Amino acid sequence: MNHEIRIFIAVFKIAGGNLVGLLSYLCVMLKSTLLKATEAGAKELQRFFNGDFKISNKEGMNNLVTEADHAAEKAIIETIKANFPDHFILSEEAGEIKMDSEYKWIIDPIDGTVNFANGIPICCVSIGLEQNGKMILGAVYNPIINEFYFAQKGCGATLNDKKITVSDKTEVVKSCLVTGFPYTYLDSANGPLQVFERFIRKGIPVRRLGSAAIDLCWVAAGRFDGFYEHKLQAWDSAAGFLMVEEAGGKVTDFEGNHYSVYQPHLLATNGKIHDEMLAVVNNKKQL
């Protein structure tokens, strides 16, 4: 018998045969596991931060992976598998651990590895949980500055257990934006530097932090009004994009379509500047 089915039957009995009780109990278990896994990864991040560790380079310039990435990933996966051994896992370093499950954990053990490797405290653990292709839970934790972001589909987003909401800016020219650049430059007609130039030539502040997960969380918290990036992987945005949506913001691809973590382009805003920013990104409007 499939392990997930055995768990289902056991939990169903605990819930007294009540389907509502079962779903509630399962939700609590999933959330608890997410929080524990995020904290387990963050402990490894803290343990290695500003210490001595091995660094190697993956494909492309400055595409680093450290001993700490592997240690954090191991701690996260072990925590998840202890409770849900039959769940699908997609992680930056380990790749896909395929299982026949409606649940998929999408993990970035350290988002902002270059920052981490250089002792810059803008780095975090990021974990999103999908159910049947839809993100239902997300956690992003930067233990260096003690910021723990959490979001649950339909229940809002929090920073250190306090509710957060996006900003209320209504014009791009009055906004504070953030972006990222791929380590392998996209030499296209509307690439990262061209879009960046459009904003900065108008005096709009555009920051680059080096962690997409933190960028998204800071949009959710109202610190930034918008974030765009040309080339992201699923683990970069899985938790953060849910954070923005649950904080009242809007997230799409560059065509304005509903965002999918399995395509590279992302635009996340407070919702009020989204259409204008989308037009600028696509070079259809001059500021």
C-alpha positions as CSV (number, residue, x, y, z in Angstrom):
1,M,0.0,0.0,0.0
2,N,1.3,3.5,-0.9
3,H,2.8,5.3,2.1
4,E,0.6,8.4,1.4
5,I,-2.5,6.2,1.5
6,R,-1.5,4.7,4.8
7,I,-1.0,8.2,6.2
8,F,-4.3,9.3,4.8
9,I,-6.1,6.3,6.5
10,A,-4.3,6.9,9.8
11,V,-5.1,10.6,9.9
12,F,-8.7,10.0,8.8
13,K,-9.1,7.8,11.9
14,I,-7.5,10.5,14.1
15,A,-9.9,13.0,12.7
16,G,-12.8,10.7,13.7
17,G,-13.8,9.9,10.2
18,N,-14.6,13.5,9.6
19,L,-13.4,14.8,6.2
20,V,-13.3,18.5,7.3
21,G,-11.3,17.5,10.4
22,L,-9.0,15.4,8.2
23,L,-8.3,18.3,5.8
24,S,-7.7,20.7,8.8
25,Y,-5.3,18.2,10.4
26,L,-3.4,17.7,7.1
27,C,-3.1,21.4,6.6
28,V,-1.7,21.8,10.1
29,M,0.8,19.0,9.4
30,L,1.9,20.5,6.1
31,K,2.4,24.0,7.7
32,S,4.2,22.5,10.7
33,T,6.6,20.6,8.4
34,L,7.2,23.6,6.2
35,L,8.1,25.8,9.2
36,K,10.4,23.0,10.7
37,A,12.1,22.4,7.3
38,T,12.7,26.2,6.8
39,E,14.1,26.5,10.3
40,A,16.3,23.4,9.8
41,G,17.8,24.9,6.7
42,A,18.3,28.3,8.3
43,K,20.3,26.7,11.2
44,E,22.8,25.5,8.6
45,L,22.9,28.9,7.0
46,Q,23.6,30.5,10.3
47,R,26.2,27.9,11.2
48,F,28.3,28.5,8.1
49,F,27.7,32.3,7.7
50,N,31.0,34.3,7.9
51,G,32.8,31.0,8.6
52,D,35.1,28.7,6.5
53,F,33.4,26.6,3.9
54,K,34.0,25.1,0.5
55,I,32.8,27.0,-2.6
56,S,32.5,25.7,-6.1
57,N,31.1,27.0,-9.3
58,K,28.3,25.6,-11.3
59,E,27.7,26.3,-15.0
60,G,28.1,29.9,-15.9
61,M,30.1,32.8,-14.4
62,N,29.7,33.4,-10.6
63,N,27.0,30.7,-10.3
64,L,28.2,29.5,-6.9
65,V,27.3,26.6,-4.7
66,T,28.7,26.2,-1.2
67,E,29.1,23.6,1.4
68,A,26.4,25.4,3.3
69,D,23.9,25.1,0.4
70,H,24.3,21.3,0.5
71,A,24.1,21.1,4.3
72,A,20.9,23.3,4.3
73,E,19.3,21.3,1.5
74,K,20.1,18.0,3.3
75,A,18.5,19.3,6.5
76,I,15.4,20.5,4.7
77,I,14.8,17.4,2.7
78,E,15.3,15.1,5.7
79,T,12.7,17.1,7.6
80,I,10.2,16.9,4.8
81,K,10.7,13.2,4.2
82,A,10.4,12.4,7.9
83,N,6.7,13.4,7.6
84,F,5.9,13.1,3.9
85,P,8.3,10.5,2.4
86,D,6.2,10.1,-0.8
87,H,6.0,13.8,-1.7
88,F,7.6,15.2,-4.9
89,I,10.6,17.4,-4.2
90,L,12.3,19.9,-6.5
91,S,15.4,21.5,-5.1
92,E,18.1,23.7,-6.6
93,E,21.0,21.5,-5.9
94,A,19.5,18.0,-5.7
95,G,17.2,18.5,-8.7
96,E,14.0,16.5,-8.9
97,I,13.1,13.7,-6.4
98,K,10.1,12.4,-8.4
99,M,7.2,10.8,-6.6
100,D,3.6,10.1,-7.6
101,S,2.1,12.8,-5.4
102,E,-0.2,15.8,-5.6
103,Y,2.2,17.7,-3.4
104,K,5.5,19.2,-4.6
105,W,8.0,20.9,-2.3
106,I,10.1,23.5,-4.2
107,I,13.3,24.4,-2.3
108,D,16.1,26.9,-2.5
109,P,18.4,26.0,0.4
110,I,20.1,29.4,0.2
111,D,18.8,32.1,-2.1
112,G,21.5,34.7,-2.5
113,T,24.4,32.4,-2.5
114,V,26.9,35.0,-3.8
115,N,25.8,37.3,-1.0
116,F,26.2,34.5,1.5
117,A,29.6,33.5,0.2
118,N,30.8,37.1,0.6
119,G,29.3,37.6,4.1
120,I,26.5,39.9,2.9
121,P,23.4,39.2,5.1
122,I,20.9,39.3,2.2
123,C,20.3,35.6,1.8
124,C,17.6,33.2,2.9
125,V,16.0,29.8,2.9
126,S,13.0,29.7,0.6
127,I,10.4,26.8,0.4
128,G,7.1,26.7,-1.5
129,L,4.6,23.9,-1.5
130,E,2.4,23.1,-4.5
131,Q,-0.8,21.0,-4.4
132,N,-1.9,19.9,-7.9
133,G,0.1,22.6,-9.5
134,K,-1.1,25.5,-7.3
135,M,1.1,27.1,-4.6
136,I,-0.6,26.7,-1.2
137,L,2.2,27.5,1.3
138,G,5.4,29.5,1.3
139,A,8.1,30.3,3.7
140,V,11.2,32.6,3.4
141,Y,13.6,32.9,6.3
142,N,16.6,35.2,6.6
143,P,18.0,34.2,10.0
144,I,20.9,36.7,9.8
145,I,18.5,39.6,10.2
146,N,15.7,37.5,11.8
147,E,13.0,37.9,9.2
148,F,10.6,35.0,8.8
149,Y,8.0,35.4,6.0
150,F,5.1,33.0,5.7
151,A,2.1,32.8,3.4
152,Q,-0.9,30.5,3.1
153,K,-3.2,30.5,0.1
154,G,-6.3,32.5,1.0
155,C,-5.0,33.4,4.5
156,G,-2.6,36.3,3.9
157,A,1.1,36.8,4.5
158,T,3.1,37.6,7.6
159,L,6.5,38.8,8.7
160,N,7.5,37.4,12.1
161,D,3.8,36.5,12.7
162,K,2.6,40.0,11.9
163,K,0.4,40.6,8.9
164,I,2.0,42.4,5.9
165,T,0.5,44.3,3.0
166,V,1.9,45.8,-0.2
167,S,2.4,49.5,-0.7
168,D,-0.1,52.0,-2.0
169,K,2.0,53.9,-4.6
170,T,0.0,54.6,-7.8
171,E,2.7,55.9,-10.1
172,V,5.9,54.2,-11.3
173,V,7.9,57.4,-11.3
174,K,7.2,57.7,-7.6
175,S,8.0,54.1,-6.8
176,C,11.0,52.3,-5.4
177,L,11.8,49.2,-7.5
178,V,14.1,46.2,-7.3
179,T,15.4,43.8,-10.0
180,G,18.0,41.1,-10.6
181,F,20.4,40.3,-13.4
182,P,21.2,36.8,-14.6
183,Y,24.8,35.6,-14.4
184,T,24.6,34.7,-18.1
185,Y,23.5,37.9,-19.7
186,L,20.5,37.7,-22.0
187,D,21.6,39.4,-25.2
188,S,18.1,40.3,-26.5
189,A,16.5,43.4,-27.9
190,N,14.6,44.0,-24.6
191,G,17.1,42.5,-22.1
192,P,17.8,43.3,-18.5
193,L,20.1,46.3,-19.1
194,Q,17.7,47.9,-21.6
195,V,14.8,47.7,-19.2
196,F,17.0,48.9,-16.3
197,E,18.1,51.9,-18.3
198,R,14.5,53.0,-19.0
199,F,13.8,53.3,-15.3
200,I,17.1,54.8,-14.1
201,R,17.2,57.4,-16.8
202,K,14.0,58.8,-15.3
203,G,15.6,58.9,-11.8
204,I,13.5,56.0,-10.5
205,P,15.4,54.2,-7.7
206,V,16.0,50.6,-8.8
207,R,17.9,48.3,-6.3
208,R,19.6,45.0,-6.8
209,L,19.8,42.9,-3.7
210,G,20.9,39.5,-5.2
211,S,18.1,37.4,-3.8
212,A,14.8,37.1,-5.7
213,A,13.0,35.5,-2.7
214,I,13.9,38.5,-0.5
215,D,13.0,40.9,-3.3
216,L,9.5,39.4,-3.5
217,C,9.1,39.4,0.3
218,W,10.0,43.1,0.4
219,V,7.4,43.9,-2.2
220,A,4.9,42.0,-0.1
221,A,6.0,44.0,3.0
222,G,5.6,47.3,1.1
223,R,9.3,48.2,1.1
224,F,9.5,47.9,-2.7
225,D,6.6,48.8,-5.0
226,G,7.6,46.5,-7.8
227,F,10.1,43.8,-8.8
228,Y,10.9,42.4,-12.2
229,E,13.4,39.8,-13.5
230,H,14.1,38.2,-16.8
231,K,15.4,34.8,-15.8
232,L,14.3,33.0,-12.7
233,Q,14.0,29.3,-11.8
234,A,11.1,27.8,-9.9
235,W,12.9,27.7,-6.6
236,D,13.8,31.4,-6.8
237,S,10.1,32.5,-6.8
238,A,7.9,29.7,-5.5
239,A,7.5,31.0,-2.0
240,G,8.0,34.7,-2.7
241,F,5.3,35.1,-5.4
242,L,2.7,33.6,-3.1
243,M,3.8,36.1,-0.4
244,V,3.1,39.0,-2.8
245,E,-0.3,37.7,-3.8
246,E,-1.3,37.0,-0.3
247,A,-0.2,40.5,0.8
248,G,-2.5,42.0,-1.8
249,G,-0.2,42.4,-4.7
250,K,-0.1,41.1,-8.3
251,V,2.3,38.7,-10.0
252,T,2.4,37.9,-13.7
253,D,4.8,37.1,-16.5
254,F,5.9,39.8,-18.9
255,E,2.8,39.2,-21.0
256,G,0.5,39.9,-18.1
257,N,-0.5,36.3,-17.8
258,H,-1.0,34.5,-14.5
259,Y,2.4,33.7,-13.1
260,S,3.9,30.2,-13.4
261,V,7.2,29.4,-11.6
262,Y,8.1,27.2,-14.6
263,Q,8.7,30.1,-17.0
264,P,11.5,32.7,-16.6
265,H,9.9,36.1,-16.5
266,L,8.4,37.7,-13.4
267,L,6.7,41.0,-12.6
268,A,5.5,41.5,-9.1
269,T,4.0,44.8,-7.9
270,N,1.5,46.3,-5.4
271,G,-1.1,45.9,-8.1
272,K,-1.6,49.7,-8.5
273,I,1.4,50.2,-10.7
274,H,1.3,46.8,-12.5
275,D,-0.1,47.8,-15.8
276,E,2.1,50.8,-16.2
277,M,5.2,48.9,-15.2
278,L,4.3,46.1,-17.5
279,A,4.1,48.6,-20.4
280,V,7.5,50.1,-19.5
281,V,9.1,46.6,-19.2
282,N,7.8,45.7,-22.7
283,N,8.9,49.1,-24.1
284,K,5.3,50.1,-25.0
285,K,5.3,53.2,-22.8
286,Q,7.8,56.0,-22.2
287,L,8.0,57.4,-18.6
